[in-house]
Amino acid sequence: MTSNTRVVVIGAGLAGVRLARRLAELGASGGPALVAPGGLAAPGVSVVLVGEEEHAPYNRVLLAEVLAGRYAPEVIALPAPGGLVRARVTGIDRAARTLRCADGSEIAYDTLVLATGSNPVLPPLRGLFAQGGHELPEGVHAFRTMDDCLGLSKAVREGTRAVVIGGGLLGVSAARALAVRGAQVVLAQQSERLMERQLDPAASRLIHRHLTGLGVEVHTECRVRDVRCVGGAVRSVEMADGYALDADLVVLACGVHPRTGLAQQAGLAVHKGILVDDELRTSDPHIRAIGDCVQYDGTVYGLAAPALEQADVLAGLIAAEAAGAGRAAGADGPGAADGSGAADAPPAQARSAARYTGTRSLTRLTLTGGRAPFDLAAFGEPDPRPGDDVVQLADATRGTYRKVVVRDDRVVGGVLVGDLGTVGALARAWEGAEPLPGDGAPLLHLLTNDGGS
């Protein structure tokens, strides 16, 4: 007799959909699978994916391209998995292993996976929430979901006065998209340069120049303190120095924070994100977590690449555990998981599966619009420490910039702007962490080689 593990995944974003599809692929390649009605499966696994958005699952990374008008919403849809339940989960009963939903229904699980993602940071600006409410004023938008994107798309017109608050990756993308749509855009960044977490000063200046070329007015070291509304609709934004900007639209692009509410209510260990080990297991052995909501080894990634890698690793672990449990049930009979505690211990097959050890992720951004696309990539540590070697190549005419940081004969970081033909080879050298030969020729080749991206 083969036992069937019911896996419920909360969150139908990149991480949740990737996990469900990977389990389905393992089922397709691994022989017969037990599948609940409408569910996806790996051998001995049925999967229910729970998502609260009314839209089909989509690639959140490409929302700026929808706002810019480059893609229709359906273009960024993820391959629709079966077993998708539209519901808002309001609570987790860990003892009964059930989920409570807003519509009163309950969903049972053997293994629960939290892929709840992240929420936008809403800055503490005066006038943002009138009279203690929770609704943003008309014309003020976060930029995190498809609804946010569609709301902005509907509101923007040629000549619309738009203020984007935040000059990180999301703010730069939103400002560019609105400018391409013909809006008069002001980008307000509190720190001294754009995308300071990913880029060095030289690369930030190139981003600044690109946005200015599209007509975006960029203000750095500029703090917004007030959103002024008339009749419930935004009319202006006031800076800390008292200067006011007229605004028909305000976009809040101030970062994100892990969505951990369900985990906290359920009593799971949470710090900045939901704490997980190298098996993506939370403080409850029956609950795993992946994606933006996760904190692993002190790090909250908040990026697509780590979320996808975590989903791949977890799919292998779940499939291995299910296969081991199935073999144990076949050998020992249905009484093997009768509550004696043996079923709670990971089987030997699962313990031999891959582990998650962290992600060395690369940030890549393509800004379309203007005379030509603008590409950038950043990885590792672009700011050198004392004693590091730095190699830079810049071409002011072409607007390209390449920088690599080397420590102890190893590539530890880099920034590439413009032609990205070298990014593949450099990223592989960085990910492999292998020492470079001492004559320096391989590094120069990596910087000037335009193949392998």
C-alpha positions, 0 to 999 in steps of 0.5 A: 500500500502506498501512502499519499501526501497532501501538500498545500501551498499558500501563495500562487506567485513565482515560488508557489507555482514553480514548486507545484510544477516541479512536483508535477514534473517529478510525478511525470518522470517518476512513475505512477502518482496518486493525485487528488481530484484536480491536483498536481502530483509527484509520486505519492503526492497530491498538491493544492495551490491556494492563491487569493488574487483573482487573476491567473498566476503571473510573473511579478518581475514583468509588471513594469513591462505591462505598465509600460505597455510593452506586454499585455497582462496575459503575456506574463501569465505563468503556465496555469497549474491544476489544483488552484484554489482561489481563497484567502487563508485567515489562519493555520490550525497546526494541531489539526493540520488544517487551514481556515479560509475567509469564506468559512471553508477549511483545507486539510494538509499533511505538509504545508508550504508558505509561499506568501511573498511580500507586501509593499512598504508604505512609508509613514507619510502624513495624509497617506491614510486619512482619518485612520483608514486603511485605503490609499487616497485616490491617485496613490498606488503601491506597485506590487500586484497586478491590480496595482499595475492595472490601476496605474495603467488606467490612471496614466495619460499623456502629460499626467503628473506622476511622483515616484517615491523610491529610487531602488529597482522597483522605483526606477522600473516604475519611473521608466514605465510611466515616462514611456507612457508619456507621463511627466515623472518626478523620481524622489530618492531619499538616499544619495544615489539610485539603486544604491543597494545593487550598484556602485556610484558610476553605474548609478550615474548611468541609470540617472542619465538614462532616466533623465534622457526619458524626461524623468526629473530625478531628485536624490537625497530628497525626503517626502514628508506629506501627501496632500489630498483634496476630496480624497484624491491626491493633489501634491507631494510635499518634501521635507524642505517644504517644496511641493510637487503637483501630482495626479499620481503617486507611486510608492516604491519604497521596498517590500517586507516579508509577508509573515502574518499567518506564520506569526499567528500560528506561532512559528519562529519569525524574525525579519522573515519566516525562519527556515533551515536547509530543508526549508523547514520552519519551526513546525516540522510539517510546515515549510516556507519558500520565496520572499517570506523566508529568512535563511541563515540571516538573509531575506532575499526578496528576489526571483532567483532565490525563490525559484531555487528554493522551490526546486530544492523543496520539490526534490525533498518533498518527493524524496520524503513521499517516496520514502514514506510510501516504501515504509507504508508498503513494508510495514502496512498502514499501521506504520503512521498510526500516531506513534511518532515514526511518521514524523521523522524524515525517512532516510531517502529524504535525508539524502536529498539536496539541501538549500545552502543559499543563493548567489543571486544576480540582479538584471534589469532591462530598461526599454524606451528611449533610443535604445534599451538600457541593460544592467547586471550586478552581482556579489559585492560591487564595492571593494574592501581595502586590499581588493583588486578592481578592474574597470572598463568604461566607454562614455560614447557607448554608455557602457561600464564594466567593473569586477572586484577580485579578492584573494584571486577570486571574483567576488562582485561586479557591475555591468552596464550597457553591453552585457555580453560578458555577464554570463562568463563573469557570473559563472566565475563568481558562482564557481568561486574558483581562483583565477590564474595569477597572470590576470589574462583570464580576468581581462578576457572575461571583461572583454569577451562578448560571448556566453551571456 
